[in-house]
Amino acid sequence: MSEFDPAAQPADPPWTCPFCPLLCDTFGVDLGPPGTPLKLVGSDCPRARTALAAFDGSPPTAQPQVDGRDCDLDTALAAAASLLAASRQPLFGGLGTDVAGARALYALACETGAICDPAQGQAMMHGLRALQDRGGFTTTLAEVRTRAELIVCMTADPTARYPEFFRRCGIGERDDVHAEMLPMHGDLFDTVALLAAIVAGRIPPGDDRVPAGLAALSMRLRASRYSVLVYEPGRLPAQGALIIEAIQRIVATLNRSTRAASLSLGGGDGAATVNQVFAWLSGLPLRSRAGPLGLEHEPLCFDAGRLLADGAVDTLLWVSSYGSEPAPPQAGMPRIVLGHPGLRPRNGAASAHQQVFIPVATPGIGTDGHLFRTDGSVLLPLRALYEDGLPNVGDVLRRLTQSVKSLKQGRVQ
Ligand code: SF4
């Protein structure tokens, strides 16, 4: 039976939930006595409840490890620095951190010439590709909540992955807003292209080729004073940038006579935040490298999965501070993991390559931090709920960068 009590007030608001890119900031957390799983207050969001249950308010027992053996932080940092200093081409993956962690990650990437790709890199590249090629009209959650009349979900029901999405849009609170799913006609490429043609008047809604559902939707879009087309890049197939470009065509057409915008739901686990930080520090998004040829951006070649499969990298640094997912791949190469204590390898797990694990604090649980929300223009502070005694990613990476520099300088002296 659900323990959700809609009348309950947040125990200690405001708390900003870091577990999906909606970054809800009106709920609270019941800490309970140390050793009991944290509980969400004010919402029954299953994603947040599951994530909070991985923390229990007591200092974690996970220690750093080198090759499956517990050690102190200095020993783990020394081993990680040796691996990175010896690497000819490191790969930084996962990238589950916050603004401060991303800044430190960028410095280490420059020092080592690492390629950086987040855990959901392909989904992120769909949106970046469309933005680079065509640009786009986007909006914020606040504007959707106060102004939107019609919300069209272009990929799937957003609440499956973003459970509070409709509540954040004011659905159920305002009478003059409603949401609907895109009626499919063939695959998503066909459906969105056909809708774009109808909205633009290239095909009349009454044409025999036009299914009734799409015809009716096109008329509602043209009549609405403010429509928002919502999509999840993570649900798009290969070449999904083409679908986002078609969505932007619909939005641009509507904006000639009424008002419309798009809203992308994605970039969780810190991916959008790290991308923003890398873009403002380097001018380039992720899937980039500061290497011997200067700054390089390769949206296809710098795909982490492809690089690992091709053996094009020789050391993996994986960062995942929000939970035990996304987990690092079995890379068949030296691996350094900066992660939630749940990612700690089992003692004695054998590997042919050196493995370093450093448990780190989770922004919004064991340490303060900052994350960008899914709408891209809103940066929210995260507040620690309790002192967990773990180092944060930024501190670990800054020490790692210093150690790598020292090792390299020692070699040239
Ligand atoms: S919808 Fe996302 S941000 Fe909001 S409470 Fe759930 S997991 Fe947290």
Boltz pocket constraint, residues with backbone or C-beta under 6 A from the ligand:
constraints:
  - pocket:
      binder: B
      contacts: [[A, 17], [A, 18], [A, 19], [A, 20], [A, 21], [A, 22], [A, 23], [A, 24], [A, 27], [A, 43], [A, 45], [A, 46], [A, 47], [A, 48], [A, 161], [A, 162], [A, 163], [A, 164], [A, 165]]
      max_distance: 6.0
